[in-house]
Amino acid sequence: MSRTLLGTADQLGFMVDDLEAAVRSWGARAGIGPFFYFDPAPYEIEYLGKESAPLWSAAIAYAGTTQIELMCQHDDAPSVYQDFKKKHGEGLLHTGRYVPSPKAVSDALVSRGCKMLQFNWDGNKVEDCIYLETADHPGALVELIIATPARLARAELLQKLARDWDGTNPFRPFAELSNMT
């Protein structure tokens, strides 16, 4: 019987300085795209037990079944994003897993000695995702992401778009996806 609570990573999350430049680089060099971006907006979180609202933007695409998330924080509000940026600059921040209940998996990981750093909610303080520190080196954070039917359907759509991508228009507004469902 396996002792792992995590399984295969569904997402790789990278901190970047310039979202559009990073998207264009991933597309040109790795052939990954198209990326769909969220404009900068306050992101309601609880970081180390205190509420914060970093100004945050992101772009997502798929490489096979793995989501590539590029993230940029645009202010100094406390968050895992800001901490990583100050300590390491750009790079791999976390691996993400879709799970039915981030809180349940988080509780199990905390009982094994992992540290919960950040709780993100959907605007209603309803469970959305949780960041945990699992080891003492950069990129060792784990993000537990609630696997809603809508989120999983969006993942399937993005995977199809990635398979069919012809290399053009790598940086697209996230709102475009609502016209494709």
Secondary structure, 3 states (H helix, E strand, C coil): CCCCCCCCCCEEEEECCCHHHHHHHHHHHHCCCCEEEEEEEECCEEECCEEECCEEEEEEEEECCEEEEEEEECCCCCCHHHHHHHHHCCEEEEEEEEECCHHHHHHHHHHCCCEEEEEEECCCCCEEEEEEECCCCCCCEEEEEECCHHHHHHHHHHHHHHHHCCCCCCEEEHHHHHHCC
